[in-house]
Amino acid sequence: MSDLRCVSVPNESLLTQVGELIAGGHHVTIKVRGNSMNPFFVDRRDDVILSPFTRKDLKVGAVILARDRDRRFILHRIIKMENDVITMMGDGNWRGVEQTVPEDVIGLVTGAVRKGKLVSCQGFWWGVYSAVWMTLRPVRRWILAVWRRL
């Protein structure tokens, strides 16, 4: 039996290394932390697969890991693209947005492991669910309130 230990690494160190791996052409899987992407990604339960990307991949509906204008690491969905400004919002948020630029995008979420099952974040049904969720933004507050109580 192996002796497993849990080590906590600051986001700054970990995600900087993740960015270097992705820039080198690797795919990286990390555990989701935080509730801002509920109900799509659940804190400490789900993993996301971050992949290299091209500028063409950065479009409304895509989920990205990026540094926002305050230099914080953010894993959120693109809700608007205007010139070179990317506006992001967490699926678990009903207000508040962050902005970044393409040069500060670290990786594109191409897959997830949800409840132990691999899910593509680039398939038809993922796109449908994402589009529906984005259109529900005006009533997201109440949907999330019910979801959090389940």
ROTIBA-15184 format. One line per field, with one value per atom (N, C-alpha, C): residue number from 1; residue in three letters; chain; atom name; x, y, z. Coordinates in pm, 1 decimal, padded with zeros to 6 digits. Each point is the difference from the previous one (the first is absolute). Last residue first. Layout:
N
n = NUM,...;
res = ALA,...;
chain = A,...;
atom = CA,...;
xx = X,...;
yy = Y,...;
zz = Z,...;
end
This chain:
150
n = 150,150,150,149,149,149,148,148,148,147,147,147,146,146,146,145,145,145,144,144,144,143,143,143,142,142,142,141,141,141,140,140,140,139,139,139,138,138,138,137,137,137,136,136,136,135,135,135,134,134,134,133,133,133,132,132,132,131,131,131,130,130,130,129,129,129,128,128,128,127,127,127,126,126,126,125,125,125,124,124,124,123,123,123,122,122,122,121,121,121,120,120,120,119,119,119,118,118,118,117,117,117,116,116,116,115,115,115,114,114,114,113,113,113,112,112,112,111,111,111,110,110,110,109,109,109,108,108,108,107,107,107,106,106,106,105,105,105,104,104,104,103,103,103,102,102,102,101,101,101,100,100,100,99,99,99,98,98,98,97,97,97,96,96,96,95,95,95,94,94,94,93,93,93,92,92,92,91,91,91,90,90,90,89,89,89,88,88,88,87,87,87,86,86,86,85,85,85,84,84,84,83,83,83,82,82,82,81,81,81,80,80,80,79,79,79,78,78,78,77,77,77,76,76,76,75,75,75,74,74,74,73,73,73,72,72,72,71,71,71,70,70,70,69,69,69,68,68,68,67,67,67,66,66,66,65,65,65,64,64,64,63,63,63,62,62,62,61,61,61,60,60,60,59,59,59,58,58,58,57,57,57,56,56,56,55,55,55,54,54,54,53,53,53,52,52,52,51,51,51,50,50,50,49,49,49,48,48,48,47,47,47,46,46,46,45,45,45,44,44,44,43,43,43,42,42,42,41,41,41,40,40,40,39,39,39,38,38,38,37,37,37,36,36,36,35,35,35,34,34,34,33,33,33,32,32,32,31,31,31,30,30,30,29,29,29,28,28,28,27,27,27,26,26,26,25,25,25,24,24,24,23,23,23,22,22,22,21,21,21,20,20,20,19,19,19,18,18,18,17,17,17,16,16,16,15,15,15,14,14,14,13,13,13,12,12,12,11,11,11,10,10,10,9,9,9,8,8,8,7,7,7,6,6,6,5,5,5,4,4,4,3,3,3,2,2,2,1,1,1;
res = LEU,LEU,LEU,ARG,ARG,ARG,ARG,ARG,ARG,TRP,TRP,TRP,VAL,VAL,VAL,ALA,ALA,ALA,LEU,LEU,LEU,ILE,ILE,ILE,TRP,TRP,TRP,ARG,ARG,ARG,ARG,ARG,ARG,VAL,VAL,VAL,PRO,PRO,PRO,ARG,ARG,ARG,LEU,LEU,LEU,THR,THR,THR,MET,MET,MET,TRP,TRP,TRP,VAL,VAL,VAL,ALA,ALA,ALA,SER,SER,SER,TYR,TYR,TYR,VAL,VAL,VAL,GLY,GLY,GLY,TRP,TRP,TRP,TRP,TRP,TRP,PHE,PHE,PHE,GLY,GLY,GLY,GLN,GLN,GLN,CYS,CYS,CYS,SER,SER,SER,VAL,VAL,VAL,LEU,LEU,LEU,LYS,LYS,LYS,GLY,GLY,GLY,LYS,LYS,LYS,ARG,ARG,ARG,VAL,VAL,VAL,ALA,ALA,ALA,GLY,GLY,GLY,THR,THR,THR,VAL,VAL,VAL,LEU,LEU,LEU,GLY,GLY,GLY,ILE,ILE,ILE,VAL,VAL,VAL,ASP,ASP,ASP,GLU,GLU,GLU,PRO,PRO,PRO,VAL,VAL,VAL,THR,THR,THR,GLN,GLN,GLN,GLU,GLU,GLU,VAL,VAL,VAL,GLY,GLY,GLY,ARG,ARG,ARG,TRP,TRP,TRP,ASN,ASN,ASN,GLY,GLY,GLY,ASP,ASP,ASP,GLY,GLY,GLY,MET,MET,MET,MET,MET,MET,THR,THR,THR,ILE,ILE,ILE,VAL,VAL,VAL,ASP,ASP,ASP,ASN,ASN,ASN,GLU,GLU,GLU,MET,MET,MET,LYS,LYS,LYS,ILE,ILE,ILE,ILE,ILE,ILE,ARG,ARG,ARG,HIS,HIS,HIS,LEU,LEU,LEU,ILE,ILE,ILE,PHE,PHE,PHE,ARG,ARG,ARG,ARG,ARG,ARG,ASP,ASP,ASP,ARG,ARG,ARG,ASP,ASP,ASP,ARG,ARG,ARG,ALA,ALA,ALA,LEU,LEU,LEU,ILE,ILE,ILE,VAL,VAL,VAL,ALA,ALA,ALA,GLY,GLY,GLY,VAL,VAL,VAL,LYS,LYS,LYS,LEU,LEU,LEU,ASP,ASP,ASP,LYS,LYS,LYS,ARG,ARG,ARG,THR,THR,THR,PHE,PHE,PHE,PRO,PRO,PRO,SER,SER,SER,LEU,LEU,LEU,ILE,ILE,ILE,VAL,VAL,VAL,ASP,ASP,ASP,ASP,ASP,ASP,ARG,ARG,ARG,ARG,ARG,ARG,ASP,ASP,ASP,VAL,VAL,VAL,PHE,PHE,PHE,PHE,PHE,PHE,PRO,PRO,PRO,ASN,ASN,ASN,MET,MET,MET,SER,SER,SER,ASN,ASN,ASN,GLY,GLY,GLY,ARG,ARG,ARG,VAL,VAL,VAL,LYS,LYS,LYS,ILE,ILE,ILE,THR,THR,THR,VAL,VAL,VAL,HIS,HIS,HIS,HIS,HIS,HIS,GLY,GLY,GLY,GLY,GLY,GLY,ALA,ALA,ALA,ILE,ILE,ILE,LEU,LEU,LEU,GLU,GLU,GLU,GLY,GLY,GLY,VAL,VAL,VAL,GLN,GLN,GLN,THR,THR,THR,LEU,LEU,LEU,LEU,LEU,LEU,SER,SER,SER,GLU,GLU,GLU,ASN,ASN,ASN,PRO,PRO,PRO,VAL,VAL,VAL,SER,SER,SER,VAL,VAL,VAL,CYS,CYS,CYS,ARG,ARG,ARG,LEU,LEU,LEU,ASP,ASP,ASP,SER,SER,SER,MET,MET,MET;
chain = A,A,A,A,A,A,A,A,A,A,A,A,A,A,A,A,A,A,A,A,A,A,A,A,A,A,A,A,A,A,A,A,A,A,A,A,A,A,A,A,A,A,A,A,A,A,A,A,A,A,A,A,A,A,A,A,A,A,A,A,A,A,A,A,A,A,A,A,A,A,A,A,A,A,A,A,A,A,A,A,A,A,A,A,A,A,A,A,A,A,A,A,A,A,A,A,A,A,A,A,A,A,A,A,A,A,A,A,A,A,A,A,A,A,A,A,A,A,A,A,A,A,A,A,A,A,A,A,A,A,A,A,A,A,A,A,A,A,A,A,A,A,A,A,A,A,A,A,A,A,A,A,A,A,A,A,A,A,A,A,A,A,A,A,A,A,A,A,A,A,A,A,A,A,A,A,A,A,A,A,A,A,A,A,A,A,A,A,A,A,A,A,A,A,A,A,A,A,A,A,A,A,A,A,A,A,A,A,A,A,A,A,A,A,A,A,A,A,A,A,A,A,A,A,A,A,A,A,A,A,A,A,A,A,A,A,A,A,A,A,A,A,A,A,A,A,A,A,A,A,A,A,A,A,A,A,A,A,A,A,A,A,A,A,A,A,A,A,A,A,A,A,A,A,A,A,A,A,A,A,A,A,A,A,A,A,A,A,A,A,A,A,A,A,A,A,A,A,A,A,A,A,A,A,A,A,A,A,A,A,A,A,A,A,A,A,A,A,A,A,A,A,A,A,A,A,A,A,A,A,A,A,A,A,A,A,A,A,A,A,A,A,A,A,A,A,A,A,A,A,A,A,A,A,A,A,A,A,A,A,A,A,A,A,A,A,A,A,A,A,A,A,A,A,A,A,A,A,A,A,A,A,A,A,A,A,A,A,A,A,A,A,A,A,A,A,A,A,A,A,A,A,A,A,A,A,A,A,A,A,A,A,A,A,A,A,A,A,A,A,A,A,A,A,A,A,A,A,A,A,A,A,A,A,A,A,A,A,A,A,A,A,A,A,A,A,A,A,A,A;
atom = N,CA,C,N,CA,C,N,CA,C,N,CA,C,N,CA,C,N,CA,C,N,CA,C,N,CA,C,N,CA,C,N,CA,C,N,CA,C,N,CA,C,N,CA,C,N,CA,C,N,CA,C,N,CA,C,N,CA,C,N,CA,C,N,CA,C,N,CA,C,N,CA,C,N,CA,C,N,CA,C,N,CA,C,N,CA,C,N,CA,C,N,CA,C,N,CA,C,N,CA,C,N,CA,C,N,CA,C,N,CA,C,N,CA,C,N,CA,C,N,CA,C,N,CA,C,N,CA,C,N,CA,C,N,CA,C,N,CA,C,N,CA,C,N,CA,C,N,CA,C,N,CA,C,N,CA,C,N,CA,C,N,CA,C,N,CA,C,N,CA,C,N,CA,C,N,CA,C,N,CA,C,N,CA,C,N,CA,C,N,CA,C,N,CA,C,N,CA,C,N,CA,C,N,CA,C,N,CA,C,N,CA,C,N,CA,C,N,CA,C,N,CA,C,N,CA,C,N,CA,C,N,CA,C,N,CA,C,N,CA,C,N,CA,C,N,CA,C,N,CA,C,N,CA,C,N,CA,C,N,CA,C,N,CA,C,N,CA,C,N,CA,C,N,CA,C,N,CA,C,N,CA,C,N,CA,C,N,CA,C,N,CA,C,N,CA,C,N,CA,C,N,CA,C,N,CA,C,N,CA,C,N,CA,C,N,CA,C,N,CA,C,N,CA,C,N,CA,C,N,CA,C,N,CA,C,N,CA,C,N,CA,C,N,CA,C,N,CA,C,N,CA,C,N,CA,C,N,CA,C,N,CA,C,N,CA,C,N,CA,C,N,CA,C,N,CA,C,N,CA,C,N,CA,C,N,CA,C,N,CA,C,N,CA,C,N,CA,C,N,CA,C,N,CA,C,N,CA,C,N,CA,C,N,CA,C,N,CA,C,N,CA,C,N,CA,C,N,CA,C,N,CA,C,N,CA,C,N,CA,C,N,CA,C,N,CA,C,N,CA,C,N,CA,C,N,CA,C,N,CA,C,N,CA,C,N,CA,C,N,CA,C,N,CA,C,N,CA,C,N,CA,C,N,CA,C,N,CA,C,N,CA,C,N,CA,C,N,CA,C,N,CA,C,N,CA,C,N,CA,C,N,CA,C,N,CA,C,N,CA,C,N,CA,C;
xx = -03036.5,-00020.8,00108.1,-00018.2,-00074.4,-00024.6,00213.1,00086.1,-00070.5,-00238.7,00103.7,00086.1,-00326.1,-00062.7,00106.9,00147.2,-00047.5,-00064.4,00133.0,00113.0,-00041.7,-00320.3,00034.7,00113.2,-00122.8,-00099.7,00027.7,00284.1,00002.5,-00094.1,00012.5,00098.7,00002.9,-00255.2,-00067.9,00093.4,00152.2,-00091.0,-00070.4,00296.0,00066.6,-00096.0,-00054.5,-00074.3,00060.4,00195.9,-00123.4,-00082.9,00397.4,00033.9,-00125.0,-00043.8,00036.5,00032.2,-00084.1,-00123.0,00032.2,00363.7,-00079.7,-00128.4,00274.3,00065.9,-00081.6,-00142.3,-00017.8,00058.6,00073.2,-00142.3,-00023.7,00430.8,-00030.7,-00144.2,00135.4,00061.3,-00030.8,-00132.9,-00087.1,00057.2,00259.4,-00128.6,-00082.4,00529.1,-00100.3,-00129.7,00412.8,00000.6,-00103.7,00149.2,-00054.5,00000.8,-00017.0,00059.8,-00067.9,00067.2,-00098.2,00074.5,00071.6,00060.3,-00106.8,-00056.5,-00028.1,00059.6,-00008.3,00079.2,-00018.7,-00213.5,-00043.9,00068.5,00131.7,-00109.8,-00052.3,00422.4,-00032.7,-00101.2,00136.4,-00014.1,-00021.7,00184.9,-00066.2,-00006.8,00179.6,-00046.4,-00072.3,00178.5,-00057.4,-00059.5,00421.5,-00139.4,-00049.5,00420.1,-00043.1,-00149.0,00259.8,00098.1,-00037.4,-00076.9,-00069.9,00104.8,00097.8,-00004.6,-00082.6,00052.5,00135.6,00003.3,-00412.8,00044.0,00139.1,-00273.8,00039.0,00052.7,-00375.3,00137.7,00027.7,-00396.5,00048.4,00146.5,-00486.3,00142.3,00040.2,-00492.9,00078.1,00146.9,-00531.6,00144.8,00073.0,-00474.6,00045.5,00149.9,-00222.3,-00111.7,00026.8,00296.3,-00020.3,-00120.6,00200.7,-00065.4,-00021.9,00230.6,-00135.2,-00077.9,00391.5,-00017.1,-00143.0,00258.5,-00088.2,-00009.4,00295.8,-00029.3,-00096.4,00221.1,-00077.6,-00043.2,00405.7,-00082.5,-00070.1,00256.0,-00043.2,-00095.2,00205.9,00090.4,-00034.4,-00377.6,00137.4,00092.8,-00404.2,-00006.7,00141.9,-00328.8,00131.2,-00017.1,-00272.6,00002.8,00143.4,-00121.3,-00137.4,-00005.3,00328.5,00000.1,-00144.6,00148.9,-00049.7,00008.1,00335.7,-00136.4,-00031.3,00397.2,-00051.9,-00147.2,00463.2,-00145.4,-00031.6,00426.8,-00034.9,-00150.0,00240.8,-00047.6,-00025.5,00137.5,00102.2,-00038.2,-00264.8,00064.3,00107.5,-00265.8,00073.1,00068.8,-00076.2,-00084.6,00083.7,00139.7,00024.5,-00089.5,-00127.5,00071.1,00033.3,-00249.4,00076.2,00083.7,-00489.5,00144.2,00056.7,-00456.3,00046.5,00152.0,-00397.9,00116.1,00034.8,-00346.2,-00041.8,00114.6,00089.6,-00106.7,-00046.1,00491.4,-00128.1,-00102.7,00521.6,-00050.7,-00126.2,00268.0,-00073.7,-00063.2,00291.2,-00129.5,-00087.2,00454.6,-00087.3,-00141.0,00259.4,00033.6,-00095.5,00195.4,-00108.4,00057.5,00105.6,00048.3,-00114.3,-00163.9,00073.1,00057.2,-00239.5,00041.2,00091.9,-00391.4,00114.6,00027.3,-00247.7,-00009.1,00129.4,-00304.3,00128.0,-00026.8,-00322.5,00029.0,00141.8,-00163.9,-00052.0,00048.3,00089.9,00069.9,-00054.0,-00308.9,00118.4,00046.7,-00281.5,-00025.2,00132.3,-00218.0,00114.6,-00016.7,-00368.2,00079.1,00119.6,-00350.2,-00005.1,00085.0,00227.6,-00117.2,-00109.0,00441.8,-00039.5,-00111.3,00203.3,-00041.3,-00041.0,00174.6,-00137.4,-00044.6,00503.7,-00091.4,-00133.9,00425.1,-00011.6,-00089.4,00151.4,-00073.1,-00007.7,00397.7,-00121.9,-00063.6,00314.1,00005.1,-00136.1,00330.2,-00124.4,00018.5,00235.8,00017.1,-00137.0,00301.0,-00132.7,00018.9,00387.6,-00057.1,-00143.9,00337.5,-00079.5,-00064.1,00262.0,00087.5,-00074.9,-00226.3,00074.9,00096.1,-00229.3,-00093.0,00070.7,00245.1,-00025.0,-00091.0,00077.2,00122.3,-00018.5,-00347.9,00011.0,00121.2,-00051.1,-00101.5,00008.9,00263.5,00055.0,-00096.4,-00154.4,00110.3,00063.6,-00326.2,-00056.5,00102.9,00134.3,-00058.4,-00044.1,00165.6,00103.1,-00056.2,-00304.3,00100.7,00107.0,-00336.8,-00042.8,00107.2,00152.8,-00066.7,-00035.0,00024.1,00091.3,-00075.0,-00023.6,-00067.8,00103.0,-00032.9,00081.8,-00077.2,-00073.8,-00058.4,00086.8,00114.7,-00010.8,-00059.8,00065.4,-00039.3,-00012.5,00237.8,-00027.4,-00030.1,-00073.4,00082.6,-00044.9,-00012.9,-00084.8,00089.4;
yy = 02165.7,-00142.7,-00086.7,00488.2,-00064.1,-00149.3,00290.2,-00005.7,-00068.4,00082.3,-00100.7,-00016.2,00347.4,-00132.7,-00108.5,00433.2,-00009.8,-00135.9,00114.3,-00036.5,-00014.4,00153.7,-00139.0,-00047.5,00451.5,-00087.9,-00147.1,00325.8,00018.5,-00097.9,00045.7,-00090.5,00007.7,00240.7,-00070.0,-00095.7,00276.9,00088.5,-00067.4,-00258.4,00093.4,00093.1,-00369.3,00006.8,00099.6,-00110.7,00076.6,00014.0,-00259.6,00140.8,00084.1,-00468.1,00060.0,00148.5,-00251.2,00015.2,00070.3,-00110.0,00107.1,00024.8,-00362.4,00128.5,00116.1,-00441.0,00031.6,00136.8,-00157.1,00029.1,00039.5,-00142.8,00130.1,00040.5,-00428.8,00097.2,00141.8,-00351.9,00015.9,00097.1,-00099.2,00062.8,00026.3,-00040.2,-00070.4,00077.8,00093.0,00053.2,-00067.1,-00108.0,00135.6,00066.6,-00536.6,00094.0,00135.7,-00397.7,00073.4,00094.4,-00458.2,00095.7,00061.3,-00201.1,-00026.6,00110.0,-00017.1,-00111.5,-00030.7,00371.3,-00121.1,-00124.0,00352.4,00032.4,-00129.9,00226.4,-00126.4,00036.5,00253.8,00000.8,-00142.2,00333.8,-00116.5,00014.3,00337.8,-00086.2,-00123.8,00530.6,-00121.6,-00081.0,00348.9,-00019.6,-00130.0,00367.0,-00126.8,-00001.7,00400.1,-00104.9,-00131.8,00561.4,-00127.8,-00109.3,00470.1,-00045.6,-00126.9,00229.1,-00031.8,-00052.6,00162.3,-00132.3,-00040.7,00322.8,00012.5,-00136.1,00164.4,-00037.1,00028.5,00070.3,00019.3,-00038.4,-00099.6,00027.2,00019.7,00044.6,-00056.0,00035.2,00003.1,00015.6,-00070.6,-00190.1,00134.8,00005.2,-00398.9,00062.8,00146.6,-00492.8,00139.8,00054.2,-00439.6,00006.2,00142.1,-00100.6,-00054.5,00005.9,00358.4,-00135.6,-00046.3,00360.7,-00008.4,-00146.5,00385.5,-00133.1,00011.1,00281.1,00013.0,-00139.2,00230.5,-00118.1,00022.8,00314.8,-00010.0,-00118.6,00199.5,-00089.8,-00010.0,00117.8,00032.3,-00098.3,-00112.5,00126.8,00048.0,-00431.5,00031.8,00126.0,-00312.9,00106.8,00020.2,-00340.2,00042.4,00109.7,-00432.1,00122.4,00035.8,-00282.8,-00010.6,00137.0,-00175.4,00042.9,-00014.0,-00023.2,-00103.9,00032.2,00292.2,-00016.1,-00112.3,00273.6,-00112.5,-00022.3,00489.7,-00121.2,-00108.5,00471.1,-00104.6,-00123.0,00399.6,00013.0,-00105.9,00002.7,00127.7,00025.7,-00509.5,00116.2,00127.0,-00513.5,00102.2,00117.8,-00519.6,00121.6,00083.7,-00477.1,00041.1,00118.3,-00174.8,00020.8,00022.7,-00167.6,00017.0,00004.2,00132.0,-00080.2,00029.2,00241.6,-00133.2,-00087.9,00395.4,00001.9,-00143.4,00026.3,00050.8,-00007.5,-00141.0,00092.1,00065.7,-00294.5,-00076.2,00089.7,00170.0,-00035.5,-00077.1,00106.4,00117.0,-00028.1,-00425.7,00107.2,00115.2,-00411.9,00057.9,00095.8,-00429.6,00109.1,00046.6,-00219.7,-00035.5,00123.2,-00239.4,00123.4,-00034.1,-00250.2,-00025.5,00128.7,-00102.5,00053.1,-00030.6,-00216.0,00039.3,00059.8,-00071.5,-00013.0,00043.3,00013.3,-00125.1,-00022.9,00400.0,-00116.8,-00135.3,00399.8,00016.0,-00132.3,00023.9,00007.2,-00003.3,00135.9,-00057.8,00024.5,00106.7,-00075.6,-00069.3,00308.5,-00143.2,-00084.0,00359.9,-00085.1,00038.9,00213.4,-00068.5,-00103.2,00273.7,00093.3,-00067.8,-00161.9,-00025.7,00085.2,-00224.4,00113.4,-00035.4,-00267.3,00057.7,00122.3,-00478.0,00127.0,00043.3,-00308.2,-00006.6,00138.8,-00169.5,00056.4,-00013.3,-00163.5,-00019.0,00053.8,00077.1,-00007.8,-00013.7,-00048.2,00012.7,-00023.2,00190.1,-00106.5,00031.1,00278.9,-00094.1,-00113.4,00399.8,-00100.5,-00107.5,00336.4,00071.3,-00095.5,-00166.8,00018.7,00069.9,-00049.8,-00130.6,00013.1,00384.2,-00038.0,-00134.3,00152.6,00082.0,-00035.6,-00204.2,-00051.5,00076.6,00156.9,-00123.5,-00061.0,00367.7,00045.6,-00120.4,-00079.8,00038.1,00062.0,-00141.1,-00110.6,00043.4,00331.8,-00096.7,-00108.0,00317.5,00070.3,-00097.2,-00150.1,00012.5,00062.2,-00267.1,00126.4,00006.8,-00463.0,00086.0,00128.4,-00463.1,00118.7,00091.3,-00554.0,00119.2,00115.4,-00530.7,00110.3,00123.0,-00553.3,00124.6,00104.8,-00577.1,00115.7,00121.9,-00505.7,00109.0,00124.7,-00543.2,00120.6,00104.8,-00560.6,00117.3,00123.7;
zz = -00402.4,-00033.7,00059.4,00011.0,00108.2,-00024.9,-00317.2,00117.3,00118.1,-00407.2,-00020.1,00124.5,-00010.1,00011.8,-00008.9,-00071.0,00138.3,00024.1,-00438.8,00085.7,00146.1,-00306.3,-00032.7,00090.0,00028.2,00063.8,-00029.9,-00198.1,00145.8,00069.5,-00481.2,00058.3,00152.8,-00363.1,00109.9,00074.0,-00372.3,00074.7,00118.6,-00295.1,00090.7,00074.2,-00348.1,00126.3,00099.5,-00426.7,-00024.0,00127.0,00009.8,-00022.6,-00025.0,00043.0,00129.1,-00016.2,-00389.9,00079.1,00131.8,-00271.0,-00061.2,00079.3,00131.7,00026.0,-00054.0,-00092.3,00141.6,00033.2,-00437.0,00022.5,00145.7,-00119.7,-00059.1,00022.2,00127.7,00089.9,-00049.6,-00276.3,00116.9,00102.4,-00398.2,-00030.8,00125.0,00080.3,-00078.4,-00016.9,00261.8,-00135.0,-00088.8,00455.8,00008.9,-00137.0,00203.3,-00094.2,00015.8,00379.1,-00079.7,-00092.8,00360.2,-00091.9,-00089.6,00514.8,-00140.4,-00087.2,00495.9,-00050.9,-00147.4,00220.1,00070.2,-00057.7,-00293.7,00090.2,00060.3,-00298.1,00065.1,00107.5,-00489.9,00145.5,00047.4,-00460.4,00057.8,00150.2,-00279.4,-00108.5,00050.3,00140.3,00056.0,-00115.0,-00027.5,-00039.4,00061.9,00149.9,-00056.6,-00028.9,00115.7,00028.6,-00065.5,-00079.4,00008.5,00011.0,-00068.3,00139.2,00018.8,-00424.5,00045.0,00143.6,-00206.9,-00047.5,00048.9,00314.0,-00140.7,-00045.2,00404.2,-00029.1,-00146.6,00440.7,-00136.2,-00009.8,00314.5,-00001.8,-00145.3,00306.3,-00109.9,00021.3,00251.9,00013.1,-00111.5,00160.7,-00033.9,00021.5,00061.6,-00069.9,-00029.0,00078.3,00035.2,-00075.0,-00054.5,00130.0,00049.1,-00407.1,-00015.2,00130.6,-00117.3,00049.5,-00017.1,-00319.8,00116.4,00041.9,-00352.6,00053.5,00117.9,-00464.9,00123.1,00042.8,-00326.3,00027.6,00133.6,-00403.4,00139.1,00012.9,-00406.5,00071.6,00148.4,-00336.7,-00037.6,00071.4,00189.8,-00071.6,-00025.3,00204.5,-00056.9,-00083.1,00416.9,-00098.6,-00047.9,00309.2,-00029.9,-00105.5,00210.9,-00079.2,-00032.9,00445.3,-00136.5,-00069.4,00413.3,-00028.5,-00148.0,00400.2,-00089.7,-00022.2,00175.5,-00006.6,-00097.8,00298.6,-00086.8,00008.1,00073.0,00068.6,-00103.8,-00080.2,-00000.4,00081.6,-00126.7,00131.5,00020.6,-00395.2,00002.0,00133.1,-00106.7,-00026.5,00009.7,-00148.0,00101.1,-00035.4,-00126.5,-00040.3,00122.4,-00223.3,00117.6,-00046.4,-00218.0,-00005.0,00139.5,-00331.8,00137.8,-00005.3,-00388.9,00040.4,00145.6,-00231.3,00042.5,00046.2,-00344.2,00099.7,00027.7,-00173.8,-00047.6,00111.4,-00146.2,00101.2,-00052.6,-00265.6,00101.2,00105.9,-00343.7,-00058.2,00100.7,00093.1,00019.4,-00050.9,00150.5,-00093.7,00028.0,00343.2,-00079.0,-00103.1,00408.8,-00084.8,-00091.0,00453.1,-00121.7,-00069.0,00485.0,-00065.6,-00115.2,00318.6,-00086.3,-00076.8,00501.2,-00135.2,-00074.5,00446.2,-00057.3,-00137.5,00478.9,-00142.4,-00034.0,00453.6,-00053.9,-00142.1,00271.2,00055.5,-00047.5,-00129.8,00084.9,00058.2,-00462.6,00143.8,00077.6,-00519.1,00069.7,00149.1,-00272.1,-00097.2,00063.7,00197.9,00025.5,-00096.1,00194.7,00022.6,-00098.8,00060.6,-00122.7,00022.1,00352.6,-00104.8,-00129.8,00453.2,-00044.1,-00118.3,00199.8,00000.9,-00061.1,-00149.9,00133.7,-00009.6,-00301.0,00008.6,00145.7,-00224.3,00080.3,00005.3,-00419.3,00135.1,00066.9,-00459.3,00074.8,00141.2,-00522.0,00144.8,00065.3,-00501.7,00059.9,00150.0,-00366.6,00082.8,00042.3,-00255.8,-00079.3,00078.0,00150.5,-00059.1,-00077.1,00243.3,-00104.4,-00071.4,00372.4,-00112.0,-00115.8,00397.8,-00062.8,-00121.6,00260.7,-00071.8,-00071.0,00281.1,-00119.9,-00083.9,00419.7,-00092.6,-00131.7,00352.1,-00057.2,-00101.9,00236.6,-00085.2,-00068.4,00321.6,-00128.8,-00093.9,00444.4,-00075.6,-00139.1,00303.3,-00038.9,-00091.8,00174.1,-00079.5,-00050.1,00308.3,-00139.6,-00087.8,00441.8,-00034.4,-00148.5,00269.2,-00075.2,-00034.0,00349.1,-00050.5,-00064.8,00097.4,00009.0,-00061.7,00213.1,-00074.2,00023.5,00009.8,00073.5,-00091.7,00051.8,-00077.8,00090.0,-00006.1,00093.3,-00081.8,-00139.3,-00008.9,00100.9,-00003.2,00000.0,00000.0;
end
